[in-house]
């Protein structure tokens, strides 16, 4: 097959699923969002003190099975709050994949900590737990009962896996590795609302987890995020820290530590309530889209569509194709041709260690991440595509 035929084959496969021009992922506001927002406007309850915030949190907790959900202004704030709550501090190192959105690494630095980048697996795009275990054994040593990077002298405080494009990482193995090495597990579940690992929702395996409701997520609040935790004491601390650390009082402004104005406004939560009512439908539609992509690329040589890991149910937030290594040099040609055809596609995020502000951070060998960056492409994945006959 010629290069041009290969590129046009991908354009045809994507176009066959979308039926024409398609953005990467757009919000689907098809339920009670308008009515709930109008109620906020009519009653004047538009800020953080409003009934929809608590209602949205309760809906998140019920759907995911978490004991507590704390709604905040965005996914980055959620992850920052997670790291605060579990005691990550200045001079610590926090393990995260180099193949992640920049918000993961940014949130770590907000706490004065240092991102420590590890590699991923090609099969599911998630953190490579086996290699992480070996890496921690190689560079880690116990000092006063604390896992320390013997090369830098810094405490390794937490591991933050990211469920890439909605696909759960190998959580059973990761929980065991974190427990054995004595590091806290904090899940970056920003992309995985509606994804389940062996029947249990992502975000339920670590001490805390962060969700995102940005406009391009499965459920949106315009901008917003949330923290999930089964630990009631952590939940109370999170609510306090994200509400400017203000002590309850009828009129005095008493703040007992540095806090953050991170709580979600009521009007955003109202949108989220309408979205949560439709979440099962959205996930079902996105899974239809994913199957159509899997079928469309099954017979096209030189490229594969990424499927959910065994034993998992993915929300398929963004569908992914990976070019064979022999076709990697055509990545940008595919991106250009699909976008020229009105099909919005995007590459993998530039790996964190290749960004200037993170170039000197500690890391393991990142060959798989760099290889995937050269070959991975995201496809249009809006749930409405699943309604096409």
Secondary structure in CASP SS format (residue, H / E / C, confidence):
PFRMAT SS
TARGET T0000
AUTHOR 0000-0000-0000
METHOD secondary structure of the structure
MODEL  1
X C 1.00
X C 1.00
X H 1.00
X H 1.00
X H 1.00
X H 1.00
X H 1.00
X H 1.00
X H 1.00
X H 1.00
X H 1.00
X H 1.00
X H 1.00
X H 1.00
X H 1.00
X H 1.00
X H 1.00
X H 1.00
X C 1.00
X C 1.00
X C 1.00
X E 1.00
X C 1.00
X C 1.00
X C 1.00
X C 1.00
X C 1.00
X C 1.00
X C 1.00
X C 1.00
X C 1.00
X C 1.00
X H 1.00
X H 1.00
X H 1.00
X H 1.00
X H 1.00
X H 1.00
X H 1.00
X H 1.00
X H 1.00
X H 1.00
X H 1.00
X C 1.00
X C 1.00
X C 1.00
X C 1.00
X C 1.00
X C 1.00
X C 1.00
X H 1.00
X H 1.00
X H 1.00
X H 1.00
X H 1.00
X H 1.00
X H 1.00
X H 1.00
X H 1.00
X H 1.00
X H 1.00
X H 1.00
X H 1.00
X H 1.00
X C 1.00
X C 1.00
X C 1.00
X E 1.00
X E 1.00
X E 1.00
X E 1.00
X E 1.00
X C 1.00
X C 1.00
X H 1.00
X H 1.00
X H 1.00
X H 1.00
X H 1.00
X H 1.00
X H 1.00
X H 1.00
X H 1.00
X H 1.00
X H 1.00
X C 1.00
X C 1.00
X C 1.00
X C 1.00
X C 1.00
X C 1.00
X C 1.00
X E 1.00
X E 1.00
X E 1.00
X E 1.00
X E 1.00
X C 1.00
X C 1.00
X C 1.00
X C 1.00
X H 1.00
X H 1.00
X H 1.00
X H 1.00
X H 1.00
X H 1.00
X H 1.00
X H 1.00
X H 1.00
X C 1.00
X C 1.00
X C 1.00
X E 1.00
X E 1.00
X E 1.00
X E 1.00
X E 1.00
X C 1.00
X E 1.00
X C 1.00
X C 1.00
X C 1.00
X C 1.00
X C 1.00
X C 1.00
X E 1.00
X C 1.00
X H 1.00
X H 1.00
X H 1.00
X H 1.00
X H 1.00
X H 1.00
X H 1.00
X H 1.00
X H 1.00
X H 1.00
X H 1.00
X E 1.00
X E 1.00
X E 1.00
X E 1.00
X C 1.00
X C 1.00
X E 1.00
X E 1.00
X E 1.00
X E 1.00
X C 1.00
X C 1.00
X C 1.00
X C 1.00
X C 1.00
X E 1.00
X E 1.00
X E 1.00
X E 1.00
X E 1.00
X E 1.00
X C 1.00
X E 1.00
X C 1.00
X H 1.00
X H 1.00
X H 1.00
X C 1.00
X C 1.00
X C 1.00
X C 1.00
X H 1.00
X H 1.00
X H 1.00
X H 1.00
X H 1.00
X H 1.00
X H 1.00
X H 1.00
X H 1.00
X H 1.00
X H 1.00
X C 1.00
X C 1.00
X E 1.00
X E 1.00
X E 1.00
X E 1.00
X E 1.00
X C 1.00
X C 1.00
X C 1.00
X C 1.00
X C 1.00
X C 1.00
X C 1.00
X E 1.00
X E 1.00
X C 1.00
X C 1.00
X E 1.00
X E 1.00
X C 1.00
X C 1.00
X C 1.00
X C 1.00
X C 1.00
X C 1.00
X E 1.00
X E 1.00
X E 1.00
X E 1.00
X E 1.00
X C 1.00
X C 1.00
X C 1.00
X C 1.00
X C 1.00
X C 1.00
X C 1.00
X C 1.00
X C 1.00
X C 1.00
X C 1.00
X C 1.00
X E 1.00
X E 1.00
X E 1.00
X E 1.00
X E 1.00
X C 1.00
X C 1.00
X H 1.00
X H 1.00
X H 1.00
X H 1.00
X H 1.00
X H 1.00
X H 1.00
X H 1.00
X H 1.00
X H 1.00
X C 1.00
X E 1.00
X C 1.00
X C 1.00
X E 1.00
X C 1.00
X C 1.00
X C 1.00
X C 1.00
X C 1.00
X C 1.00
X C 1.00
X C 1.00
X E 1.00
X C 1.00
X C 1.00
X C 1.00
X C 1.00
X C 1.00
X E 1.00
X C 1.00
X E 1.00
X C 1.00
X C 1.00
X H 1.00
X H 1.00
X H 1.00
X H 1.00
X H 1.00
X H 1.00
X H 1.00
X H 1.00
X H 1.00
X H 1.00
X H 1.00
X C 1.00
X C 1.00
X H 1.00
X H 1.00
X H 1.00
X H 1.00
X H 1.00
X H 1.00
X H 1.00
X H 1.00
X H 1.00
X H 1.00
X H 1.00
X H 1.00
X H 1.00
X H 1.00
X H 1.00
X H 1.00
X H 1.00
X H 1.00
X H 1.00
X C 1.00
X C 1.00
X C 1.00
X C 1.00
X C 1.00
X E 1.00
X E 1.00
X E 1.00
X C 1.00
X C 1.00
X C 1.00
X C 1.00
X C 1.00
X C 1.00
X E 1.00
X E 1.00
X C 1.00
X C 1.00
X C 1.00
X C 1.00
X C 1.00
X E 1.00
X E 1.00
X E 1.00
X E 1.00
X E 1.00
X C 1.00
X H 1.00
X H 1.00
X H 1.00
X H 1.00
X H 1.00
X H 1.00
X H 1.00
X H 1.00
X H 1.00
X H 1.00
X H 1.00
X H 1.00
X H 1.00
X H 1.00
X H 1.00
X H 1.00
X C 1.00
X C 1.00
X E 1.00
X C 1.00
X C 1.00
X E 1.00
X E 1.00
X C 1.00
X C 1.00
X C 1.00
X C 1.00
X H 1.00
X H 1.00
X H 1.00
X C 1.00
X H 1.00
X H 1.00
X H 1.00
X C 1.00
X C 1.00
X C 1.00
X C 1.00
X E 1.00
X C 1.00
X C 1.00
X C 1.00
X H 1.00
X H 1.00
X H 1.00
X H 1.00
X H 1.00
X H 1.00
X H 1.00
X C 1.00
X C 1.00
X E 1.00
X E 1.00
X E 1.00
X E 1.00
X C 1.00
X C 1.00
X C 1.00
X H 1.00
X H 1.00
X H 1.00
X H 1.00
X H 1.00
X C 1.00
X C 1.00
END
